């Protein structure tokens, strides 16, 4: 199995966390939960078999995707399938970063997974064809880099306040005052929320909760034993019960069940058969 990551150069580096590629992946499970982290993900299927999103409760397929899709911000986990010997590549955007490449407000993609042709028209499928025709992972990353570079929209002045807020809330989601950020940007609280939703895809309050939850997941990586009360305190939760509530809201699992089921990657949890 081949797995590679690539950090793009400026100006994409300000908006994109990394590109990724894998080939020959055969997971040990058929479905998995993808936990929310407040970001967008662009995915391109380099094989022909379709992939699916499932209802989180009934586990019946609700959507099918074949060539490529964009997953917007989610406030709860989604369930997807895996496939033997799969090959995919994609883009993990920074919080608020995907808005720079979209013609619609990011809020229109909230809780959505959308085919690429509905976003960029035929250019979305042309991108996949170009990636299939390109040999070598580095060259594929270059094709993806150029595609995004051509769609990078100019930074509007009003976006600067949102970008500053995102950076603060990403770093310290449990201690930053939203009203203070709005005042510093010269916006009313309502205006700030509307701008934030348009650029990030969710309200700043929801974003704070999800980023705090995401940071909590990161603290469990590679740790043999977890003191959840200590983790709750370090992450800015009122108490352990508050942490458990967010786990159940965003992951549909208790913290203990999360640790028992996850394998590799803090935001991906295999679904028991």
C-alpha positions in Angstrom: 0.0 0.0 0.0 1.2 3.5 -0.9 0.3 6.5 1.2 1.7 10.0 0.7 1.0 13.5 1.9 2.1 16.8 0.5 1.9 20.3 1.9 1.3 22.9 -0.9 3.4 26.0 -1.4 2.0 29.5 -1.1 -0.5 30.9 -1.8 -2.4 27.6 -1.4 -0.6 26.9 1.9 -2.7 29.5 3.6 -5.9 27.7 2.8 -5.0 24.1 2.4 -3.7 21.9 5.2 -2.4 19.1 2.9 -2.9 17.0 -0.2 -3.1 13.2 0.3 -2.9 10.1 -1.9 -3.2 6.4 -1.3 -3.2 3.3 -3.5 -3.8 -0.4 -2.7 -5.6 0.2 0.5 -7.7 -2.7 1.8 -9.2 -1.9 5.2 -10.2 -4.6 7.7 -13.7 -3.2 8.0 -16.5 -2.5 5.5 -17.8 0.8 6.9 -16.5 3.6 9.2 -17.5 6.7 11.0 -15.9 10.0 9.9 -16.0 12.3 12.9 -16.4 16.1 12.3 -13.5 18.5 12.6 -15.0 21.7 11.2 -13.3 21.5 7.8 -14.0 20.6 4.1 -12.5 17.6 2.3 -12.1 17.2 -1.5 -12.0 13.5 -2.5 -11.3 12.0 -5.9 -11.9 8.3 -6.5 -9.2 6.8 -8.8 -11.1 3.6 -9.2 -14.4 3.0 -10.9 -16.5 1.4 -8.2 -19.0 3.7 -6.5 -18.6 4.8 -2.8 -21.5 5.4 -0.5 -22.7 7.4 2.5 -25.1 5.6 4.9 -27.8 6.7 7.3 -26.1 6.8 10.7 -29.0 4.8 12.4 -30.3 2.4 9.9 -27.0 2.0 8.0 -28.9 2.0 4.7 -27.1 3.8 1.9 -28.4 7.3 1.3 -26.1 8.6 -1.4 -23.7 7.1 -4.0 -20.6 8.7 -5.5 -18.4 7.5 -8.3 -15.7 9.9 -9.4 -15.2 12.8 -7.0 -17.0 14.7 -4.3 -16.7 17.5 -1.8 -17.6 17.0 1.9 -18.7 20.1 3.6 -18.6 20.8 7.4 -20.7 18.4 9.5 -22.0 18.8 13.0 -22.2 15.0 13.5 -20.4 11.9 12.2 -21.2 10.4 8.8 -20.9 6.8 7.9 -19.0 5.8 4.7 -18.0 2.5 3.1 -14.5 1.3 2.3 -13.4 -0.9 -0.6 -10.7 -3.4 -1.2 -7.6 -2.3 -3.1 -8.9 1.3 -3.3 -7.1 4.3 -4.6 -8.0 7.9 -3.9 -6.5 11.3 -3.5 -7.8 14.5 -2.1 -7.4 17.8 -0.3 -7.8 18.5 3.4 -8.7 22.2 3.7 -7.9 24.4 6.7 -10.9 25.7 8.6 -12.6 28.3 6.4 -10.1 27.5 3.5 -12.5 25.9 1.1 -14.5 29.1 0.7 -11.7 30.6 -1.3 -12.3 28.1 -4.1 -16.1 28.1 -4.1 -18.6 30.4 -5.9 -21.3 29.6 -3.3 -21.2 30.4 0.4 -19.6 27.6 2.4 -22.9 27.4 4.4 -24.6 25.9 1.3 -22.4 22.8 1.8 -23.1 22.3 5.5 -24.1 18.6 6.2 -23.6 17.9 2.5 -21.5 15.6 0.4 -21.7 16.9 -3.2 -20.4 15.6 -6.6 -17.7 17.7 -8.2 -19.7 18.5 -11.3 -22.3 20.3 -9.2 -19.5 22.6 -7.9 -17.1 23.1 -10.9 -19.1 21.7 -13.8 -17.2 19.6 -16.4 -13.9 20.9 -14.9 -14.4 18.6 -11.9 -14.5 15.5 -14.2 -11.6 16.9 -16.3 -9.6 17.0 -13.1 -10.1 13.4 -12.4 -9.3 12.4 -16.0 -6.1 14.4 -15.8 -5.1 12.7 -12.5 -5.7 9.3 -14.1 -3.6 10.1 -17.1 -0.7 11.5 -14.9 2.0 9.2 -13.8 3.7 9.6 -10.4 2.3 10.8 -7.2 4.3 14.1 -7.2 3.0 14.9 -10.7 -0.5 14.2 -9.6 -0.1 16.6 -6.7 1.1 19.2 -9.2 -2.1 18.7 -11.3 -4.2 19.1 -8.2 -2.2 22.2 -7.1 -2.8 23.9 -10.5 -6.5 23.1 -10.5 -7.0 24.8 -7.1 -4.7 27.7 -8.1 -6.9 28.5 -11.1 -9.9 28.6 -8.8 -8.5 30.7 -6.0 -10.7 33.7 -5.5 -9.3 37.1 -4.4 -9.5 37.7 -0.6 -12.3 40.1 0.2 -11.9 42.6 3.0 -14.7 41.2 5.0 -13.1 37.7 4.9 -10.1 39.0 6.7 -12.1 39.3 10.0 -13.4 35.8 9.6 -9.9 34.5 8.9 -8.6 36.1 12.0 -11.5 34.7 14.0 -10.9 31.2 12.6 -7.2 31.3 13.6 -8.1 32.3 17.1 -10.9 29.8 17.5 -8.7 27.0 16.1 -5.9 27.7 18.5 -8.0 28.3 21.7 -11.6 27.2 21.0 -12.5 27.1 24.7 -11.3 30.5 25.9 -11.9 33.0 23.0 -14.7 35.5 23.4 -16.9 35.5 20.3 -18.4 38.9 21.2 -14.9 40.2 21.6 -13.8 39.0 18.2 -17.0 40.6 16.6 -16.2 43.9 18.3 -12.6 43.9 17.2 -13.8 43.3 13.6 -16.3 46.2 13.8 -19.2 43.8 13.4 -22.4 43.2 15.4 -22.7 39.8 16.9 -25.4 38.9 14.3 -23.2 40.2 11.4 -20.2 38.2 12.7 -22.2 35.0 12.8 -23.5 35.5 9.3 -20.1 36.2 7.9 -18.6 33.2 9.7 -21.2 30.8 8.4 -20.7 32.0 4.9 -16.9 31.5 5.1 -16.6 28.4 7.4 -19.9 26.6 6.9 -21.2 26.7 10.5 -21.8 29.1 13.3 -18.8 30.2 15.4 -20.3 28.5 18.5 -20.7 25.2 16.8 -17.2 25.5 15.3 -15.7 26.1 18.8 -17.4 23.0 20.1 -16.2 20.8 17.2 -12.7 22.1 17.3 -12.5 21.5 21.1 -13.8 18.0 20.4 -11.2 17.5 17.6 -8.4 18.6 19.9 -9.6 16.2 22.5 -9.3 13.3 20.0 -5.8 14.4 19.2 -4.8 14.1 22.9 -5.8 10.4 22.8 -3.5 9.5 19.9 -0.6 7.2 21.0 -1.6 7.4 24.7 -1.8 3.9 26.3 -4.1 5.0 29.2 -6.5 7.9 29.3 -7.7 9.8 32.4 -10.8 11.3 30.9 -11.3 13.7 33.8 -7.8 15.1 33.2 -8.4 15.3 29.4 -11.7 17.1 30.0 -10.0 19.7 32.2 -7.1 20.2 29.7 -9.5 20.6 26.8 -11.6 23.3 28.5 -14.7 21.2 29.4 -16.6 22.0 32.5 -16.3 18.4 33.7 -16.1 14.8 32.4 -19.9 14.7 31.9 -19.6 17.7 29.6 -17.0 15.9 27.5 -19.1 12.7 27.3 -22.0 14.8 26.1 -20.0 16.2 23.2 -18.6 12.7 22.3 -22.1 11.4 22.0 -23.3 14.5 20.1 -20.5 14.4 17.5 -19.3 10.8 17.4 -22.4 8.9 18.5 -20.1 7.1 21.0 -18.9 7.3 24.6 -15.2 8.1 25.0 -14.5 4.5 26.1 -16.3 3.1 23.1 -14.4 5.5 20.8 -11.0 4.2 22.2 -12.1 0.6 21.9 -13.2 0.9 18.3 -10.7 3.3 16.7 -7.7 1.9 14.8 -5.7 4.4 12.9 -6.5 8.1 12.6 -8.3 10.1 15.3 -11.3 11.0 13.1 -12.0 7.6 11.6 -13.6 4.9 13.6 -14.4 1.4 12.1 -18.0 0.4 12.4 -18.5 -3.0 14.0 -20.2 -5.5 11.7 
